[in-house]
Amino acid sequence: MQELKCKICGKTGFKSKSGLAGHMQIAHGVKSKTVITSRDEISNRLGVVERDIKELWNVTKKVVDLLTEHSEVLRTLTEAKKEHIEASSEEDRDILES
């Protein structure tokens, strides 16, 4: 069996992984990772992840829709500016193009 050793301070002599985990938490404030074993708990956590993914998808879709709308407005304004410049006198065109 491999000797259990604290990666932070190098202390050895632990009888189990839980002993090492307790040392890490008490001596160094490091919390051990929680291992999920219950099917219900896994299912609940997957449900939360699924909900979060759906929410992220909806927000992303709204952002894409807003960006599409914004680009259409910019395109319309750019075309209107070009038409205005073309309809202006040469002196006005120099001012408008700057």
N, CA, C and O atoms as CSV, one atom per row, in Angstrom:
chain,resi,resn,atom,element,x,y,z
A,1,MET,N,N,0.836,-1.185,0.000
A,1,MET,CA,C,0.000,0.000,0.000
A,1,MET,C,C,0.882,1.251,0.000
A,1,MET,O,O,1.896,1.314,0.696
A,2,GLN,N,N,0.481,2.228,-0.783
A,2,GLN,CA,C,1.248,3.472,-0.890
A,2,GLN,C,C,1.074,4.301,0.384
A,2,GLN,O,O,-0.029,4.404,0.921
A,3,GLU,N,N,2.167,4.887,0.856
A,3,GLU,CA,C,2.139,5.709,2.052
A,3,GLU,C,C,1.368,6.995,1.748
A,3,GLU,O,O,1.595,7.644,0.727
A,4,LEU,N,N,0.464,7.345,2.642
A,4,LEU,CA,C,-0.312,8.572,2.486
A,4,LEU,C,C,0.505,9.738,3.028
A,4,LEU,O,O,1.013,9.687,4.148
A,5,LYS,N,N,0.625,10.789,2.219
A,5,LYS,CA,C,1.464,11.928,2.574
A,5,LYS,C,C,0.744,13.218,2.219
A,5,LYS,O,O,0.140,13.324,1.151
A,6,CYS,N,N,0.805,14.193,3.107
A,6,CYS,CA,C,0.209,15.506,2.865
A,6,CYS,C,C,1.050,16.226,1.813
A,6,CYS,O,O,2.263,16.374,1.964
A,7,LYS,N,N,0.394,16.666,0.758
A,7,LYS,CA,C,1.105,17.359,-0.327
A,7,LYS,C,C,1.513,18.783,0.066
A,7,LYS,O,O,2.353,19.393,-0.595
A,8,ILE,N,N,0.927,19.303,1.127
A,8,ILE,CA,C,1.227,20.672,1.545
A,8,ILE,C,C,2.412,20.715,2.517
A,8,ILE,O,O,3.369,21.459,2.304
A,9,CYS,N,N,2.340,19.916,3.580
A,9,CYS,CA,C,3.396,19.995,4.602
A,9,CYS,C,C,4.299,18.765,4.650
A,9,CYS,O,O,5.327,18.775,5.328
A,10,GLY,N,N,3.922,17.712,3.938
A,10,GLY,CA,C,4.762,16.514,3.889
A,10,GLY,C,C,4.539,15.536,5.023
A,10,GLY,O,O,5.238,14.524,5.094
A,11,LYS,N,N,3.603,15.792,5.903
A,11,LYS,CA,C,3.346,14.902,7.032
A,11,LYS,C,C,2.898,13.534,6.528
A,11,LYS,O,O,2.151,13.441,5.554
A,12,THR,N,N,3.351,12.478,7.190
A,12,THR,CA,C,2.990,11.104,6.821
A,12,THR,C,C,2.405,10.397,8.044
A,12,THR,O,O,2.236,11.000,9.104
A,13,GLY,N,N,2.104,9.119,7.880
A,13,GLY,CA,C,1.618,8.319,8.998
A,13,GLY,C,C,0.107,8.256,9.092
A,13,GLY,O,O,-0.419,7.842,10.125
A,14,PHE,N,N,-0.593,8.643,8.075
A,14,PHE,CA,C,-2.050,8.586,8.099
A,14,PHE,C,C,-2.495,7.149,7.841
A,14,PHE,O,O,-1.924,6.462,6.995
A,15,LYS,N,N,-3.516,6.697,8.570
A,15,LYS,CA,C,-3.986,5.311,8.457
A,15,LYS,C,C,-4.950,5.122,7.287
A,15,LYS,O,O,-5.136,4.010,6.792
A,16,SER,N,N,-5.565,6.235,6.849
A,16,SER,CA,C,-6.539,6.135,5.759
A,16,SER,C,C,-6.615,7.456,5.003
A,16,SER,O,O,-6.096,8.482,5.442
A,17,LYS,N,N,-7.277,7.394,3.861
A,17,LYS,CA,C,-7.470,8.617,3.079
A,17,LYS,C,C,-8.339,9.612,3.835
A,17,LYS,O,O,-8.146,10.821,3.713
A,18,SER,N,N,-9.283,9.119,4.604
A,18,SER,CA,C,-10.133,10.041,5.362
A,18,SER,C,C,-9.328,10.727,6.466
A,18,SER,O,O,-9.594,11.879,6.809
A,19,GLY,N,N,-8.336,10.010,7.027
A,19,GLY,CA,C,-7.455,10.641,8.012
A,19,GLY,C,C,-6.651,11.766,7.391
A,19,GLY,O,O,-6.510,12.838,7.979
A,20,LEU,N,N,-6.123,11.520,6.197
A,20,LEU,CA,C,-5.385,12.554,5.470
A,20,LEU,C,C,-6.305,13.722,5.131
A,20,LEU,O,O,-5.916,14.883,5.258
A,21,ALA,N,N,-7.530,13.410,4.699
A,21,ALA,CA,C,-8.494,14.461,4.365
A,21,ALA,C,C,-8.816,15.311,5.592
A,21,ALA,O,O,-8.934,16.532,5.492
A,22,GLY,N,N,-8.960,14.654,6.765
A,22,GLY,CA,C,-9.220,15.394,7.999
A,22,GLY,C,C,-8.053,16.305,8.356
A,22,GLY,O,O,-8.254,17.447,8.769
A,23,HIS,N,N,-6.829,15.796,8.197
A,23,HIS,CA,C,-5.631,16.616,8.440
A,23,HIS,C,C,-5.609,17.827,7.509
A,23,HIS,O,O,-5.346,18.948,7.945
A,24,MET,N,N,-5.885,17.594,6.225
A,24,MET,CA,C,-5.862,18.678,5.228
A,24,MET,C,C,-6.875,19.763,5.604
A,24,MET,O,O,-6.608,20.956,5.459
A,25,GLN,N,N,-8.044,19.327,6.089
A,25,GLN,CA,C,-9.085,20.296,6.434
A,25,GLN,C,C,-8.731,21.058,7.707
A,25,GLN,O,O,-8.879,22.279,7.763
A,26,ILE,N,N,-8.266,20.346,8.723
A,26,ILE,CA,C,-7.965,20.995,10.010
A,26,ILE,C,C,-6.691,21.831,9.927
A,26,ILE,O,O,-6.677,22.988,10.347
A,27,ALA,N,N,-5.625,21.250,9.388
A,27,ALA,CA,C,-4.324,21.926,9.401
A,27,ALA,C,C,-4.188,22.984,8.315
A,27,ALA,O,O,-3.509,23.993,8.505
A,28,HIS,N,N,-4.833,22.752,7.178
A,28,HIS,CA,C,-4.597,23.643,6.039
A,28,HIS,C,C,-5.856,24.304,5.494
A,28,HIS,O,O,-5.774,25.133,4.587
A,29,GLY,N,N,-7.022,23.948,6.036
A,29,GLY,CA,C,-8.273,24.557,5.582
A,29,GLY,C,C,-8.729,24.083,4.219
A,29,GLY,O,O,-9.570,24.726,3.590
A,30,VAL,N,N,-8.186,22.961,3.750
A,30,VAL,CA,C,-8.544,22.429,2.427
A,30,VAL,C,C,-9.732,21.488,2.595
A,30,VAL,O,O,-9.662,20.520,3.352
A,31,LYS,N,N,-10.817,21.775,1.890
A,31,LYS,CA,C,-11.996,20.916,1.955
A,31,LYS,C,C,-11.853,19.786,0.949
A,31,LYS,O,O,-11.409,19.999,-0.179
A,32,SER,N,N,-12.227,18.600,1.358
A,32,SER,CA,C,-12.138,17.453,0.450
A,32,SER,C,C,-13.299,17.487,-0.533
A,32,SER,O,O,-14.344,18.080,-0.266
A,33,LYS,N,N,-13.097,16.851,-1.656
A,33,LYS,CA,C,-14.139,16.790,-2.681
A,33,LYS,C,C,-15.226,15.825,-2.221
A,33,LYS,O,O,-14.939,14.774,-1.649
A,34,THR,N,N,-16.459,16.192,-2.477
A,34,THR,CA,C,-17.586,15.341,-2.112
A,34,THR,C,C,-17.819,14.327,-3.223
A,34,THR,O,O,-17.869,14.679,-4.402
A,35,VAL,N,N,-17.958,13.086,-2.840
A,35,VAL,CA,C,-18.230,12.030,-3.805
A,35,VAL,C,C,-19.724,11.741,-3.766
A,35,VAL,O,O,-20.287,11.454,-2.710
A,36,ILE,N,N,-20.355,11.821,-4.925
A,36,ILE,CA,C,-21.789,11.581,-5.027
A,36,ILE,C,C,-22.007,10.106,-5.331
A,36,ILE,O,O,-21.448,9.571,-6.288
A,37,THR,N,N,-22.814,9.462,-4.521
A,37,THR,CA,C,-23.050,8.034,-4.735
A,37,THR,C,C,-24.515,7.722,-4.992
A,37,THR,O,O,-24.821,6.685,-5.581
A,38,SER,N,N,-25.412,8.573,-4.575
A,38,SER,CA,C,-26.837,8.321,-4.715
A,38,SER,C,C,-27.320,8.634,-6.128
A,38,SER,O,O,-27.008,9.689,-6.681
A,39,ARG,N,N,-28.087,7.705,-6.706
A,39,ARG,CA,C,-28.648,7.937,-8.052
A,39,ARG,C,C,-29.582,9.147,-8.045
A,39,ARG,O,O,-29.615,9.917,-9.005
A,40,ASP,N,N,-30.337,9.311,-6.964
A,40,ASP,CA,C,-31.261,10.453,-6.865
A,40,ASP,C,C,-30.495,11.770,-6.852
A,40,ASP,O,O,-30.892,12.735,-7.505
A,41,GLU,N,N,-29.390,11.802,-6.100
A,41,GLU,CA,C,-28.599,13.033,-6.026
A,41,GLU,C,C,-27.965,13.347,-7.385
A,41,GLU,O,O,-27.915,14.503,-7.804
A,42,ILE,N,N,-27.489,12.313,-8.059
A,42,ILE,CA,C,-26.921,12.505,-9.402
A,42,ILE,C,C,-28.003,13.019,-10.344
A,42,ILE,O,O,-27.768,13.945,-11.122
A,43,SER,N,N,-29.177,12.423,-10.273
A,43,SER,CA,C,-30.291,12.841,-11.127
A,43,SER,C,C,-30.681,14.289,-10.849
A,43,SER,O,O,-30.940,15.057,-11.775
A,44,ASN,N,N,-30.722,14.658,-9.564
A,44,ASN,CA,C,-31.062,16.041,-9.205
A,44,ASN,C,C,-30.026,17.017,-9.753
A,44,ASN,O,O,-30.376,18.061,-10.304
A,45,ARG,N,N,-28.759,16.674,-9.601
A,45,ARG,CA,C,-27.703,17.570,-10.089
A,45,ARG,C,C,-27.726,17.670,-11.608
A,45,ARG,O,O,-27.489,18.743,-12.163
A,46,LEU,N,N,-28.010,16.558,-12.283
A,46,LEU,CA,C,-28.123,16.606,-13.747
A,46,LEU,C,C,-29.306,17.467,-14.176
A,46,LEU,O,O,-29.248,18.156,-15.194
A,47,GLY,N,N,-30.378,17.421,-13.388
A,47,GLY,CA,C,-31.538,18.269,-13.672
A,47,GLY,C,C,-31.180,19.743,-13.570
A,47,GLY,O,O,-31.619,20.551,-14.388
A,48,VAL,N,N,-30.384,20.091,-12.565
A,48,VAL,CA,C,-29.944,21.479,-12.397
A,48,VAL,C,C,-29.067,21.888,-13.576
A,48,VAL,O,O,-29.217,22.984,-14.116
A,49,VAL,N,N,-28.150,21.005,-13.973
A,49,VAL,CA,C,-27.271,21.305,-15.110
A,49,VAL,C,C,-28.096,21.475,-16.376
A,49,VAL,O,O,-27.854,22.397,-17.155
A,50,GLU,N,N,-29.068,20.595,-16.588
A,50,GLU,CA,C,-29.929,20.690,-17.771
A,50,GLU,C,C,-30.693,22.016,-17.787
A,50,GLU,O,O,-30.800,22.661,-18.830
A,51,ARG,N,N,-31.225,22.422,-16.626
A,51,ARG,CA,C,-31.948,23.701,-16.530
A,51,ARG,C,C,-31.029,24.871,-16.847
A,51,ARG,O,O,-31.408,25.799,-17.561
A,52,ASP,N,N,-29.808,24.816,-16.304
A,52,ASP,CA,C,-28.848,25.887,-16.551
A,52,ASP,C,C,-28.462,25.966,-18.025
A,52,ASP,O,O,-28.309,27.058,-18.573
A,53,ILE,N,N,-28.306,24.816,-18.662
A,53,ILE,CA,C,-27.965,24.792,-20.092
A,53,ILE,C,C,-29.105,25.394,-20.912
A,53,ILE,O,O,-28.863,26.169,-21.837
A,54,LYS,N,N,-30.336,25.043,-20.579
A,54,LYS,CA,C,-31.495,25.605,-21.299
A,54,LYS,C,C,-31.553,27.121,-21.116
A,54,LYS,O,O,-31.817,27.862,-22.063
A,55,GLU,N,N,-31.305,27.571,-19.885
A,55,GLU,CA,C,-31.323,29.004,-19.605
A,55,GLU,C,C,-30.217,29.715,-20.392
A,55,GLU,O,O,-30.446,30.776,-20.973
A,56,LEU,N,N,-29.036,29.130,-20.407
A,56,LEU,CA,C,-27.920,29.695,-21.170
A,56,LEU,C,C,-28.252,29.738,-22.656
A,56,LEU,O,O,-27.941,30.720,-23.330
A,57,TRP,N,N,-28.880,28.689,-23.173
A,57,TRP,CA,C,-29.272,28.651,-24.584
A,57,TRP,C,C,-30.254,29.783,-24.895
A,57,TRP,O,O,-30.122,30.461,-25.914
A,58,ASN,N,N,-31.237,29.982,-24.015
A,58,ASN,CA,C,-32.230,31.044,-24.244
A,58,ASN,C,C,-31.584,32.424,-24.222
A,58,ASN,O,O,-31.906,33.271,-25.056
A,59,VAL,N,N,-30.685,32.656,-23.287
A,59,VAL,CA,C,-29.991,33.948,-23.215
A,59,VAL,C,C,-29.121,34.149,-24.457
A,59,VAL,O,O,-29.094,35.238,-25.031
A,60,THR,N,N,-28.413,33.098,-24.869
A,60,THR,CA,C,-27.561,33.184,-26.059
A,60,THR,C,C,-28.399,33.507,-27.291
A,60,THR,O,O,-28.002,34.329,-28.116
A,61,LYS,N,N,-29.552,32.863,-27.415
A,61,LYS,CA,C,-30.441,33.128,-28.553
A,61,LYS,C,C,-30.904,34.583,-28.558
A,61,LYS,O,O,-30.956,35.214,-29.614
A,62,LYS,N,N,-31.243,35.124,-27.372
A,62,LYS,CA,C,-31.657,36.532,-27.280
A,62,LYS,C,C,-30.524,37.467,-27.697
A,62,LYS,O,O,-30.752,38.456,-28.393
A,63,VAL,N,N,-29.308,37.150,-27.272
A,63,VAL,CA,C,-28.150,37.980,-27.639
A,63,VAL,C,C,-27.937,37.945,-29.148
A,63,VAL,O,O,-27.698,38.983,-29.764
A,64,VAL,N,N,-28.022,36.767,-29.742
A,64,VAL,CA,C,-27.850,36.650,-31.200
A,64,VAL,C,C,-28.943,37.432,-31.920
A,64,VAL,O,O,-28.666,38.115,-32.906
A,65,ASP,N,N,-30.170,37.341,-31.444
A,65,ASP,CA,C,-31.271,38.094,-32.061
A,65,ASP,C,C,-31.030,39.604,-31.977
A,65,ASP,O,O,-31.245,40.329,-32.949
A,66,LEU,N,N,-30.582,40.070,-30.802
A,66,LEU,CA,C,-30.296,41.504,-30.645
A,66,LEU,C,C,-29.139,41.950,-31.545
A,66,LEU,O,O,-29.195,43.027,-32.138
A,67,LEU,N,N,-28.103,41.133,-31.646
A,67,LEU,CA,C,-26.974,41.483,-32.513
A,67,LEU,C,C,-27.390,41.509,-33.980
A,67,LEU,O,O,-26.936,42.361,-34.743
A,68,THR,N,N,-28.249,40.580,-34.370
A,68,THR,CA,C,-28.754,40.554,-35.747
A,68,THR,C,C,-29.558,41.823,-36.028
A,68,THR,O,O,-29.392,42.457,-37.070
A,69,GLU,N,N,-30.416,42.178,-35.102
A,69,GLU,CA,C,-31.219,43.401,-35.244
A,69,GLU,C,C,-30.309,44.631,-35.307
A,69,GLU,O,O,-30.519,45.524,-36.128
A,70,HIS,N,N,-29.316,44.670,-34.452
A,70,HIS,CA,C,-28.378,45.796,-34.423
A,70,HIS,C,C,-27.621,45.910,-35.745
A,70,HIS,O,O,-27.437,47.011,-36.264
A,71,SER,N,N,-27.187,44.785,-36.285
A,71,SER,CA,C,-26.440,44.846,-37.548
A,71,SER,C,C,-27.327,45.304,-38.693
A,71,SER,O,O,-26.858,45.988,-39.603
A,72,GLU,N,N,-28.612,44.932,-38.659
A,72,GLU,CA,C,-29.541,45.393,-39.693
A,72,GLU,C,C,-29.757,46.907,-39.600
A,72,GLU,O,O,-29.835,47.589,-40.622
A,73,VAL,N,N,-29.852,47.423,-38.387
A,73,VAL,CA,C,-30.000,48.869,-38.190
A,73,VAL,C,C,-28.756,49.595,-38.704
A,73,VAL,O,O,-28.863,50.609,-39.394
A,74,LEU,N,N,-27.579,49.071,-38.363
A,74,LEU,CA,C,-26.332,49.684,-38.841
A,74,LEU,C,C,-26.245,49.663,-40.372
A,74,LEU,O,O,-25.807,50.634,-40.989
A,75,ARG,N,N,-26.666,48.551,-40.976
A,75,ARG,CA,C,-26.650,48.444,-42.441
A,75,ARG,C,C,-27.577,49.494,-43.055
A,75,ARG,O,O,-27.215,50.147,-44.034
A,76,THR,N,N,-28.758,49.653,-42.486
A,76,THR,CA,C,-29.725,50.637,-42.984
A,76,THR,C,C,-29.176,52.051,-42.849
A,76,THR,O,O,-29.301,52.857,-43.771
A,77,LEU,N,N,-28.570,52.357,-41.706
A,77,LEU,CA,C,-27.988,53.691,-41.504
A,77,LEU,C,C,-26.836,53.955,-42.467
A,77,LEU,O,O,-26.700,55.063,-42.986
A,78,THR,N,N,-26.011,52.947,-42.704
A,78,THR,CA,C,-24.888,53.107,-43.620
A,78,THR,C,C,-25.380,53.374,-45.037
A,78,THR,O,O,-24.841,54.233,-45.734
A,79,GLU,N,N,-26.404,52.637,-45.461
A,79,GLU,CA,C,-26.972,52.849,-46.794
A,79,GLU,C,C,-27.591,54.241,-46.908
A,79,GLU,O,O,-27.440,54.908,-47.932
A,80,ALA,N,N,-28.287,54.677,-45.856
A,80,ALA,CA,C,-28.908,56.008,-45.874
A,80,ALA,C,C,-27.833,57.091,-45.943
A,80,ALA,O,O,-28.012,58.094,-46.633
A,81,LYS,N,N,-26.726,56.899,-45.239
A,81,LYS,CA,C,-25.636,57.881,-45.269
A,81,LYS,C,C,-25.024,57.948,-46.669
A,81,LYS,O,O,-24.733,59.034,-47.170
A,82,LYS,N,N,-24.830,56.797,-47.294
A,82,LYS,CA,C,-24.271,56.779,-48.656
A,82,LYS,C,C,-25.197,57.510,-49.629
A,82,LYS,O,O,-24.744,58.295,-50.463
A,83,GLU,N,N,-26.497,57.243,-49.511
A,83,GLU,CA,C,-27.462,57.908,-50.384
A,83,GLU,C,C,-27.456,59.417,-50.144
A,83,GLU,O,O,-27.538,60.203,-51.088
A,84,HIS,N,N,-27.361,59.804,-48.905
A,84,HIS,CA,C,-27.334,61.229,-48.564
A,84,HIS,C,C,-26.080,61.895,-49.127
A,84,HIS,O,O,-26.145,63.007,-49.650
A,85,ILE,N,N,-24.952,61.220,-49.021
A,85,ILE,CA,C,-23.690,61.767,-49.542
A,85,ILE,C,C,-23.766,61.902,-51.060
A,85,ILE,O,O,-23.333,62.908,-51.622
A,86,GLU,N,N,-24.318,60.886,-51.719
A,86,GLU,CA,C,-24.427,60.922,-53.177
A,86,GLU,C,C,-25.349,62.053,-53.641
A,86,GLU,O,O,-25.131,62.630,-54.706
A,87,ALA,N,N,-26.362,62.367,-52.857
A,87,ALA,CA,C,-27.315,63.414,-53.225
A,87,ALA,C,C,-26.821,64.812,-52.858
A,87,ALA,O,O,-27.433,65.803,-53.255
A,88,SER,N,N,-25.750,64.904,-52.127
A,88,SER,CA,C,-25.244,66.202,-51.663
A,88,SER,C,C,-24.335,66.834,-52.703
A,88,SER,O,O,-23.872,66.182,-53.640
A,89,SER,N,N,-24.095,68.124,-52.509
A,89,SER,CA,C,-23.163,68.827,-53.384
A,89,SER,C,C,-21.751,68.350,-53.063
A,89,SER,O,O,-21.522,67.726,-52.027
A,90,GLU,N,N,-20.809,68.644,-53.953
A,90,GLU,CA,C,-19.434,68.195,-53.767
A,90,GLU,C,C,-18.829,68.766,-52.490
A,90,GLU,O,O,-18.091,68.073,-51.789
A,91,GLU,N,N,-19.137,70.027,-52.184
A,91,GLU,CA,C,-18.597,70.657,-50.974
A,91,GLU,C,C,-19.153,69.966,-49.721
A,91,GLU,O,O,-18.420,69.697,-48.769
A,92,ASP,N,N,-20.445,69.690,-49.743
A,92,ASP,CA,C,-21.074,68.999,-48.601
A,92,ASP,C,C,-20.535,67.565,-48.482
A,92,ASP,O,O,-20.367,67.057,-47.373
A,93,ARG,N,N,-20.264,66.914,-49.625
A,93,ARG,CA,C,-19.760,65.529,-49.610
A,93,ARG,C,C,-18.440,65.436,-48.845
A,93,ARG,O,O,-18.230,64.494,-48.081
A,94,ASP,N,N,-17.560,66.401,-49.046
A,94,ASP,CA,C,-16.273,66.374,-48.345
A,94,ASP,C,C,-16.489,66.432,-46.819
A,94,ASP,O,O,-15.782,65.764,-46.064
A,95,ILE,N,N,-17.440,67.211,-46.389
A,95,ILE,CA,C,-17.735,67.340,-44.962
A,95,ILE,C,C,-18.383,66.048,-44.441
A,95,ILE,O,O,-18.017,65.559,-43.372
A,96,LEU,N,N,-19.336,65.502,-45.191
A,96,LEU,CA,C,-20.053,64.314,-44.745
A,96,LEU,C,C,-19.184,63.064,-44.721
A,96,LEU,O,O,-19.378,62.206,-43.860
A,97,GLU,N,N,-18.251,62.940,-45.623
A,97,GLU,CA,C,-17.389,61.763,-45.697
A,97,GLU,C,C,-16.348,61.727,-44.603
A,97,GLU,O,O,-15.773,60.672,-44.334
A,98,SER,N,N,-16.089,62.869,-43.958
A,98,SER,CA,C,-15.055,62.892,-42.910
A,98,SER,C,C,-15.595,62.410,-41.594
A,98,SER,O,O,-14.862,62.365,-40.606
